[in-house]
Amino acid sequence: IVDAEELAASSTSAYDIMEKVPGILVDQDGNIYITSTTPATIYINGREQKMSNADVAAMLKSLPPNSIDRIEIMRTPSSKYDASSSGGIVNVILKKGMRIGMTGSANAGMNQGTYGNQFAGIMISNNDGKWNTSLTLQASRRETGERLKTDRQIAGDSVFSQNAYTRYPGNTYFGYYSIGYTPGKKWDLTYDGRLSLNNNQSQSNSPAVIEQISTGAASVNYNTALNNNSNNVNVTQGLSTKYKPDTLGSEWTTDLSYNYVPTASTQSYSTIYSLPLSADLAGNGDIHTHLQFLSLRTDLIKKLPLKISLETGIKMTGVWFDNNTNYTITYNGITANDPHRTNAYKYDEHIYAAYLQASKSFGSILVKAGTRLENT
């Protein structure tokens, strides 16, 4: 369990915090690794995020750092979790207002290098004993740059040289709210929601040349330009209950959550050759995706004598995803549909699972055994 407070002081988003957590590796594609070659599964408040790597990265960049309470890292998940989480689980727990009375905070900051990042937000919470409400609003603007220079010897006396430079501007707007009700000492009811709007862009320019090492004469010379623009919306709604039947630590929890993630992206590219012949190649693409994720689970933790803990539960999830990609290609001024890059597909997934496990402590050693039945 990693306390995010100190890491948040020098970060502009949850994505920045992930890059600083010891034992976690974040690659350039947004994958998060713990100790395996398989990417970890990302959870928010104990709820799985069934999204692509790019959407997960956009979601983490939308989460303001001061809204995170802690990060739970599970390298070897127990039978409580889906079989697909073999790469481990990273669970991001968001803050909720717990202090009695009304409290609030505001934040604003920036950092400047070749490009700059700016962010500002507020957090308000109110707790009167039975009712607990909290609201977080955050807006941020970020921009980074990356240069990649390549010199590769080919065909003996020839060298391929490329100097690629890419800018990554983006804007994010985030909102999180939570309403909790505690009618007594045994029951807790919580309704919470999250909304983020993300605009991510990339602008790349890559001149390249193939020339002889001995004479410096160029045989191939071209320049490639690539522009991407993606608008992503992430809407999450959740309802959860918790019942504490005794004072030993037993809990019965039920959680219902729904995610809706539509994404609209455009891409344009062009390659202009000056050697060996003068030629222009260009293309444009429109990509639209829609993701819906529904999850219902209930878990029971029963504390027994002799420091034995019994856990059991059931879970049902559904994923509905569709993608439509349309591309055109332009060669020397003639435009036509690009059949090699145009496609459409739909994907549905349904998982039904039940598990049972028991654990017992022997001093500082925890022994756990369990079984899981899962149909996908």
C-alpha positions as MATLAB code, in Angstrom:
seq = 'IVDAEELAASSTSAYDIMEKVPGILVDQDGNIYITSTTPATIYINGREQKMSNADVAAMLKSLPPNSIDRIEIMRTPSSKYDASSSGGIVNVILKKGMRIGMTGSANAGMNQGTYGNQFAGIMISNNDGKWNTSLTLQASRRETGERLKTDRQIAGDSVFSQNAYTRYPGNTYFGYYSIGYTPGKKWDLTYDGRLSLNNNQSQSNSPAVIEQISTGAASVNYNTALNNNSNNVNVTQGLSTKYKPDTLGSEWTTDLSYNYVPTASTQSYSTIYSLPLSADLAGNGDIHTHLQFLSLRTDLIKKLPLKISLETGIKMTGVWFDNNTNYTITYNGITANDPHRTNAYKYDEHIYAAYLQASKSFGSILVKAGTRLENT';
ca = [
       0.000    0.000    0.000;
       1.557    3.281   -1.159;
       0.587    6.601    0.422;
       0.113    8.957   -2.524;
       0.248   12.223   -0.579;
       4.008   12.844   -0.798;
       4.188   11.704   -4.438;
       1.245   13.990   -5.308;
       3.178   17.080   -4.227;
       5.505   16.766   -7.235;
       2.994   15.331   -9.737;
       0.371   16.760  -12.065;
      -1.754   13.597  -12.464;
      -2.202   10.001  -11.304;
      -0.176    8.956  -14.349;
       2.801   10.927  -13.003;
       2.368    9.262   -9.609;
       2.411    5.795  -11.208;
       5.738    6.579  -12.858;
       7.215    7.409   -9.419;
       5.872    4.443   -7.418;
       8.714    2.006   -6.569;
       8.221   -1.418   -8.141;
       5.967   -0.153  -10.966;
       7.077    0.276  -14.575;
       5.077    2.427  -17.015;
       5.997    2.053  -20.685;
       5.500    4.538  -23.530;
       2.200    2.914  -24.545;
       0.597    3.405  -21.119;
       0.984   -0.208  -19.937;
       1.666   -0.624  -16.213;
       3.812   -3.547  -15.087;
       4.493   -4.855  -11.582;
       6.652   -8.011  -11.699;
       5.393   -9.752  -14.817;
       5.628   -9.425  -18.589;
       1.822   -9.177  -18.542;
       0.434   -5.657  -17.885;
      -1.296   -5.133  -14.562;
      -5.057   -4.691  -14.357;
      -6.142   -1.213  -13.233;
      -8.875   -0.759  -10.618;
     -10.417    2.496   -9.364;
     -11.977    2.220   -5.902;
     -11.956   -1.564   -6.241;
     -13.687   -1.511   -9.638;
     -11.976   -2.901  -12.703;
     -11.438   -0.599  -15.691;
     -12.113   -2.562  -18.901;
     -10.399   -0.180  -21.300;
      -7.620   -0.112  -23.860;
      -4.083    0.876  -22.879;
      -4.524    4.319  -24.439;
      -7.832    4.892  -22.622;
      -6.339    3.740  -19.299;
      -3.444    6.169  -19.774;
      -5.892    8.990  -20.614;
      -7.967    8.141  -17.534;
      -4.929    8.200  -15.234;
      -3.833   11.523  -16.722;
      -7.297   12.926  -15.952;
      -7.137   11.982  -12.257;
      -5.713   14.927  -10.252;
      -2.935   13.822   -7.871;
      -4.517   15.381   -4.773;
      -7.680   13.278   -5.223;
      -5.817    9.997   -4.573;
      -5.728    8.593   -1.057;
      -3.543    5.525   -1.651;
      -2.444    2.985   -4.256;
      -2.776   -0.730   -3.526;
      -0.371   -3.033   -5.393;
      -1.278   -6.733   -5.548;
       1.454   -8.777   -7.220;
      -0.275  -12.156   -6.762;
      -4.063  -11.591   -6.630;
      -6.094  -14.150   -4.705;
      -9.029  -16.181   -6.021;
     -11.280  -13.180   -5.367;
     -10.119  -11.612   -8.642;
     -10.604  -12.590  -12.290;
      -8.220  -15.021  -13.940;
      -7.263  -12.300  -16.441;
      -5.472  -10.369  -13.672;
      -2.409  -12.646  -13.759;
      -0.160   -9.621  -14.290;
      -1.166   -8.222  -10.905;
      -3.571   -5.474   -9.870;
      -3.045   -1.769   -9.213;
      -5.989   -0.350   -7.267;
      -6.245    3.450   -7.037;
      -8.320    4.578   -4.046;
      -9.795    8.079   -4.325;
     -10.213   10.340   -1.317;
     -13.573   10.773    0.383;
     -14.475   13.431    2.934;
     -14.353   11.788    6.375;
     -13.806   14.672    8.774;
     -16.838   15.974   10.640;
     -18.131   19.279    9.275;
     -17.446   21.035    5.997;
     -13.891   21.172    4.688;
     -12.368   22.233    1.414;
      -9.159   22.914   -0.426;
      -8.028   24.566   -3.636;
      -4.931   23.960   -5.675;
      -3.179   25.494   -8.658;
       0.259   24.975  -10.113;
       2.468   24.827  -13.139;
       5.865   23.644  -14.295;
       7.879   24.865  -17.237;
      10.489   23.252  -19.415;
      10.602   23.381  -23.187;
       6.822   23.200  -22.794;
       4.679   23.693  -19.718;
       1.944   22.071  -17.653;
      -0.761   23.969  -15.773;
      -3.490   22.696  -13.435;
      -6.096   24.026  -11.003;
      -8.877   22.482   -8.944;
     -11.029   22.412   -5.828;
     -12.145   19.752   -3.351;
     -15.144   20.199   -1.010;
     -16.511   17.695    1.525;
     -19.171   17.742    4.203;
     -19.827   15.185    6.954;
     -22.587   15.537    9.555;
     -22.243   12.054   11.004;
     -24.807   10.190    8.898;
     -24.399   11.941    5.549;
     -21.036   12.309    3.888;
     -20.643   14.175    0.586;
     -17.579   15.177   -1.391;
     -16.905   16.911   -4.695;
     -13.658   17.255   -6.669;
     -13.200   19.382   -9.797;
      -9.930   19.684  -11.687;
      -8.723   21.116  -15.001;
      -5.268   20.687  -16.474;
      -3.311   21.461  -19.603;
      -0.114   19.629  -20.463;
       2.371   19.495  -23.307;
       5.504   17.417  -23.781;
       7.962   16.852  -26.607;
      10.085   13.924  -27.762;
      12.984   13.802  -30.222;
      14.268   10.530  -31.697;
      17.406   10.607  -33.849;
      18.390    7.452  -35.713;
      21.519    6.591  -37.716;
      21.507    3.015  -38.990;
      24.122    1.557  -41.330;
      22.592   -0.474  -44.149;
      23.940   -2.166  -47.291;
      27.593   -1.676  -46.416;
      28.329    1.892  -47.560;
      24.876    3.375  -46.897;
      23.376    4.911  -43.775;
      19.727    5.593  -42.952;
      19.279    8.796  -40.909;
      16.029   10.010  -39.384;
      15.289   12.934  -37.084;
      11.753   12.603  -35.659;
      10.196   15.171  -33.344;
       6.763   14.790  -31.731;
       4.726   17.188  -29.599;
       1.984   15.946  -27.261;
      -0.428   18.734  -26.210;
      -3.559   17.834  -24.257;
      -6.363   19.144  -22.040;
      -8.224   17.346  -19.267;
     -11.323   18.142  -17.204;
     -12.202   15.919  -14.269;
     -15.078   15.700  -11.812;
     -15.686   13.235   -8.967;
     -18.525   13.176   -6.464;
     -19.552   10.862   -3.658;
     -22.622   10.656   -1.431;
     -22.486    8.342    1.580;
     -25.153    7.487    4.145;
     -24.518    5.677    7.439;
     -27.843    4.996    9.200;
     -26.192    3.055   12.014;
     -22.992    1.348   13.082;
     -23.557   -1.661   10.822;
     -24.610   -0.211    7.437;
     -22.852    2.034    4.926;
     -24.385    3.088    1.594;
     -22.410    5.006   -1.040;
     -23.252    6.442   -4.450;
     -20.389    7.896   -6.436;
     -19.639    9.009   -9.952;
     -16.732   10.128  -12.063;
     -16.645   12.180  -15.272;
     -13.553   13.064  -17.267;
     -13.147   14.802  -20.615;
      -9.815   14.336  -22.377;
      -8.359   15.833  -25.511;
      -5.057   14.273  -26.545;
      -3.029   15.286  -29.573;
       0.267   14.398  -31.171;
       2.064   16.223  -33.965;
       5.052   14.460  -35.511;
       7.526   15.462  -38.212;
      10.119   12.914  -39.401;
      12.586   13.829  -42.172;
      14.691   10.866  -43.359;
      17.502   10.283  -45.825;
      19.561    7.344  -47.142;
      23.025    8.362  -48.286;
      26.432    6.897  -49.047;
      28.925    7.140  -46.205;
      31.934    7.600  -48.496;
      30.529   10.315  -50.776;
      27.610   11.764  -48.813;
      25.360   11.426  -51.892;
      21.681   10.848  -51.065;
      19.711    8.135  -52.849;
      16.422    8.477  -50.914;
      15.019   11.614  -49.273;
      11.542   12.038  -47.793;
       9.600   13.636  -44.936;
       6.678   12.139  -43.022;
       4.169   14.222  -41.028;
       1.621   12.624  -38.692;
      -1.156   14.333  -36.711;
      -3.484   12.624  -34.224;
      -6.407   14.159  -32.339;
      -8.459   12.142  -29.847;
     -11.446   13.183  -27.707;
     -12.340   10.793  -24.907;
     -15.208   10.834  -22.396;
     -15.239    8.559  -19.346;
     -18.450    8.296  -17.318;
     -18.567    6.007  -14.266;
     -21.519    5.481  -11.937;
     -21.393    3.270   -8.860;
     -23.594    2.135   -5.976;
     -22.182    0.130   -3.076;
     -23.313   -1.130    0.326;
     -21.382   -2.474    3.303;
     -22.776   -4.420    6.259;
     -20.789   -5.254    9.402;
     -22.529   -8.120   11.224;
     -20.108   -8.209   14.171;
     -17.196   -6.380   15.791;
     -14.581   -8.941   14.726;
     -14.121   -7.394   11.284;
     -16.638   -9.402    9.265;
     -18.065   -7.572    6.225;
     -20.647   -8.143    3.541;
     -20.203   -5.780    0.572;
     -22.187   -5.373   -2.635;
     -21.144   -3.188   -5.563;
     -22.880   -2.216   -8.810;
     -20.993   -0.055  -11.324;
     -21.381    1.112  -14.921;
     -18.790    2.652  -17.268;
     -19.428    4.399  -20.573;
     -16.385    5.432  -22.620;
     -16.949    6.889  -26.122;
     -13.876    7.997  -28.091;
     -13.621    9.931  -31.358;
     -10.238   10.196  -33.060;
      -8.906   11.630  -36.305;
      -5.577   10.997  -37.980;
      -3.854   12.605  -40.955;
      -0.511   11.635  -42.432;
       1.606   12.580  -45.429;
       4.892   11.436  -46.923;
       6.625   13.674  -49.471;
       9.457   12.139  -51.512;
      12.084   14.263  -53.254;
      14.407   11.321  -54.117;
      14.601    9.061  -56.067;
      11.366   10.467  -57.565;
       9.095   13.332  -56.602;
       5.887   11.838  -55.161;
       3.264   12.607  -52.506;
       1.395   10.050  -50.379;
      -1.219   11.120  -47.817;
      -4.186    9.764  -45.906;
      -6.907   10.594  -43.395;
      -8.727    8.467  -40.874;
     -11.738    8.690  -38.567;
     -11.932    6.272  -35.632;
     -14.981    5.965  -33.374;
     -15.259    3.580  -30.431;
     -17.905    2.961  -27.774;
     -17.272    0.954  -24.625;
     -19.851   -0.046  -21.999;
     -18.921   -2.031  -18.904;
     -21.402   -3.278  -16.288;
     -20.299   -5.066  -13.113;
     -22.210   -6.568  -10.182;
     -20.469   -8.341   -7.324;
     -21.102   -9.296   -3.723;
     -18.443  -10.452   -1.248;
     -18.598  -11.822    2.290;
     -15.653  -11.842    4.703;
     -16.399  -13.838    7.858;
     -13.977  -13.722   10.785;
     -13.830  -17.047   12.636;
     -12.086  -18.164   15.846;
      -8.362  -19.080   15.826;
      -7.603  -16.125   13.521;
      -9.251  -17.802   10.555;
     -10.834  -15.636    7.871;
     -13.330  -17.058    5.367;
     -14.055  -15.185    2.116;
     -16.644  -15.975   -0.537;
     -18.437  -14.081   -3.277;
     -19.944  -13.999   -6.750;
     -19.394  -11.613   -9.658;
     -21.056  -10.906  -13.005;
     -19.616   -8.545  -15.627;
     -20.518   -7.542  -19.159;
     -18.529   -5.643  -21.800;
     -19.991   -4.204  -25.022;
     -17.466   -2.645  -27.404;
     -17.690   -1.489  -31.008;
     -15.181    0.188  -33.314;
     -15.563    1.868  -36.704;
     -12.461    2.986  -38.605;
     -12.630    4.710  -42.008;
      -9.517    5.757  -43.969;
      -8.852    7.435  -47.299;
      -5.564    7.494  -49.186;
      -4.302   10.202  -51.572;
      -1.517    9.506  -54.059;
      -0.313   12.277  -56.370;
      -3.588   14.170  -55.964;
      -5.981   11.206  -56.418;
      -8.089   10.259  -53.336;
      -9.732    6.870  -52.779;
     -10.918    4.678  -49.899;
      -8.126    2.765  -48.137;
      -9.419   -0.836  -47.857;
      -6.338   -2.017  -45.941;
      -6.970    0.288  -42.966;
     -10.769    0.591  -43.030;
     -12.543   -1.868  -40.722;
     -15.300   -2.290  -38.176;
     -15.882   -4.831  -35.440;
     -17.889   -5.539  -32.311;
     -16.811   -7.360  -29.191;
     -18.977   -8.671  -26.340;
     -17.676  -10.292  -23.164;
     -19.544  -11.806  -20.222;
     -17.886  -13.281  -17.127;
     -19.636  -15.165  -14.327;
     -17.525  -16.171  -11.350;
     -17.732  -17.513   -7.800;
     -14.913  -18.030   -5.315;
     -14.210  -19.417   -1.858;
     -11.028  -19.018    0.139;
      -9.774  -19.234    3.710;
      -6.737  -17.714    5.379;
      -5.029  -18.019    8.738;
      -2.260  -16.018   10.350;
       0.731  -17.639   12.047;
       2.524  -14.636   13.484;
       3.877  -12.652   10.520;
       3.065  -15.481    8.070;
      -0.305  -15.597    6.289;
      -1.416  -18.946    4.805;
      -4.188  -18.725    2.240;
      -5.988  -21.376    0.158;
      -8.865  -20.887   -2.228;
     -10.669  -21.940   -5.369;
     -12.428  -20.041   -8.134;
     -15.004  -21.092  -10.709;
     -15.168  -18.781  -13.712;
     -17.089  -18.932  -16.974;
     -16.123  -16.479  -19.751;
];
